[in-house]
Amino acid sequence: MSIGLRSNKVLGIASISKGGITGTVTDVRVILQYANKANSSGIIICHNHSSGNVQPSESDITITRKIKKSGIVMDIQLLDHLIIVPEGNYYSMGDEGIV
């Protein structure tokens, strides 16, 4: 999802990757390509944990930091990374200070 920071308007929603039962491949370049094409100054990313566990894995935290670091180079701010579960709960890495 891309958000215009100054106006807080959603500029687009994109499905980046669809994985299997145990994981998926996340390409940071593809994420930032969508944000760049939308002329976005900030992004919120989201993925699901079908297990119902909202806690981020080490790989979730690692990819979040990689996206944030890469976005800084392109002047695209990572505003949040949300983990959602089927029960409707969520985990916000922004709220938890990871982003």
BELSULRA-V463104 format. One line per field, one symbol per residue. ss: DSSP state (A for helix, B for strand, O for the rest). phi: phi as a letter, one per 40 degrees, with the letter a starting at -180 (. if undefined). psi: psi as a letter, one per 40 degrees, with the letter a starting at -180 (. if undefined). Layout:
ss=???
phi=???
psi=???
//
This chain:
ss=OBBBOOOOBBBBOOOOOOOOOOOOOOOAAAAAAAAAAOOOOBBBBBBBOOOOOOOOOAAAAAAAAAAAAAAAAAOOBBBBBBBBOOOOOBBBOOOOOOO
phi=.bbcdcbfcccibbccabbccbiacbbdccdcccccccfcbabbbaabbccgcccccccccccccccccccdccgbcccabbbbbdcgcabbccccgcc
psi=hhhhddefhheihhhdihaadeaihhhddddddddddefieiihiiiiheeehehiiddddddddddddddddefhhhdihihiideeiihhdddeed.
//
